[in-house]
Amino acid sequence: MSKPITTYDSAGVLLKTKTNKASVTWQDFLTVIKPGIVISNLITTFTGLWLALDFTGQSLLGNIWKVIAILAGAGLVMAGGCAFNNYIDRDIDRLMTRTMDRPSATGRFTARQIFWMGMTLSSLGAILLAHASIIACIFGLLGLFVYVVIYTMWLKRTHSINTVVGGIAGAIPPVIGWTGIDPSLSSQIPWLLFLILFLWQPPHFLALAVKRVDEYRRVGIPMLPVVAGFTVTKRQMIIYVALLLPASLMLHSLGPIYIAASILLGGSWLFVALSGLRASDYTQWSKRMFVISLNYMTLLFIAMIVSVLFKS
């Protein structure tokens, strides 16, 4: 017998109670593994391996099978982590409008199915990463552990520092890419990529937390705007964005194209962040911050890739 699923709006008002009898679709599977998150992380993974190839004087075509193993392995580990996130958060997901239609929340997938989906995907990914490099596999599993255990299972429900610590997992993909090509980590470049992404995570996710503050408050998730208010959250977001500009310029050796992109993208985001000092509508400001953060990360890492093609 199907179990009735009850969902509420951000104010706790009953929206619907339904018995989910729909058959599982391919879209349900995609919802569980969060392809948007996986793809965005694969962009940074590819950037890491691309820069490693350039740094070590190797070619892409000469390492094509290793590159495929790195990207496929990293993508599967990330997809597995997203499945585990669905499994762990299925109790609160059905109470939030943003997540109430996830298969884990509606019951289209059972908890057991989602758990084994996570185990299977992450295990296959680890095997592929190990085929490319044991060090890459270690970093992949480290990122998975931080995201699933440290962030999702523990800090997300207990402390507002969850966003910062969770940023460690989000900053590891370019290191996975680099170590797949250069396991010795013979350059500071992968650590600079890690630093850039680590600083990028808090303002990106805090923007979402401001937008969804009522939902997080209702389900008891101690995001920073819930426990400290908008003013403190806004100031922290500005600090992280301000630190990103000099941090990104530490990769100035990539050349003028990257330097110009870093200054333009970082300056634009900092301008929007500082406008929050006078913003009265925090929700609207947070929406702008969230959108520009996505554009910043994608365009900055594309600029890194393009810069290598035009290096003298």
Buried (B, 14 or more C-beta within 10 A) or exposed (E): EEEEBEBBBBEEEEEEEBEBEEEEEEEBBBBBBBBEBBEBBBBBBBBBBBBBBBBBEBEEEEBEEBBEBBBBBBBBBBBBBBBBBBBBBBEBBBBBBEBBBBBBBBBBBEBEBBBEBBBBBBEBBBEBBBBBBEBBBBBBBBBBEBBBEBBBBEBBBEBBEBBBBBBBBBBBBBBBBBBBBBBEBEBEBBBBBBBBBBBBBBBBBBBBBBBBBBBBBBBEBBBBBBBBEBEEBBBBBBBBBBBBBEBBEBBEEBBEBBBEBBEEBBEEBBEBBEEBEEBEEBEEBBBBBBEBBEEBBBBBBEBBBBBBEEEE
